């Protein structure tokens, strides 16, 4: 996939909800623990944060309450090097920040998520709160199925942003990111199929392809079918083997439709999982970084897999790995000889 050489203010912009995460301490339970740890999160923020940490310029479009919690989230956006220029603030008495609660899993107990995000300020965002000048400022625009699922208002805003950024010449990246507790598979299929003709880079799992979209055949046939039907240039699908909540194996497949070529590498095996939340978003950030920085699916595969693998080892939703560390992880993954046990 060839990205324009034209210099833009941003390499990537994303639209999505920003959330407050309250999580039990490691191995504690929500039903019995006394404290929660506070962190910032949100699928699209996780993506642009990862891209920014690796050295490209990104920003986030969202709406926050104009209060101390909104300021806390804004500060986290800035900490990751993501521009807060396009954040909108809700000054109404009903302004609120969406919350989710997280409990870490320990085999055989699975990780648990409880949402408290109804009527969050993001659901009141209107297109006229986003300046028209934004559409020509970026090389790529990213959003996910979560933004389509939250409410009719966020769905309409996301769909219009996709069309307007596409018309302005930006590449469109979309992560299906299906969440059963946000909408039904039937609604997901209905609304996602409306925007797929605009999508250049699609992230979709094999399970979602089969269950939500009714695709058949093996993974390669499924990815090819989406590419052909909707003229999508690059498709990526993750493959996670969960040995236990604390140990995963991760790999992925990328299909380049123009080349009619599949990209794969050896998976990252026996990852020591500290916190899996945001690891799928980290994968998206690595793939998009590889495409934006190199225009190369092999690089996209390597950065995507490495970004996901290392994010599993970091507490919180947001990534914390720069390009120097990422390159070392990729080099180590490819290496077959002696490797030092410590960075020093």
Buried (B, 14 or more C-beta within 10 A) or exposed (E): BEBEEEEBBBBBBBBBBBBBBBBBEEEBEBEEEEEBBEBBBBBBBBBBBBBBBBBBBBBBBBBBBBBEBBEBBBEBBEEBBBBBBBBBBBEEEEBBBBBBBBBBBBEEEEBBEEEBBEEBBBBBBEEEBBEEEBBBBBBBBBBBBBBBBBBEBBBBBBBEBBBBBBEBEBBBBBBBBBBEEBBEBEBBBEBBEEBBEBBBBBBBBBEBBBBBBEBEEEBEEBBBBBBEEBEBBBBBBBBBEBEEBBBBBBBBBBBBBEEEEBBEBEBBBEBEBBBBBBBBBBBBBBBBBBBBBBEBBBBBBBBBBBBBBBBBBBBBBBBBBEBEBBBBBBEEBEEEEEEEEEEE
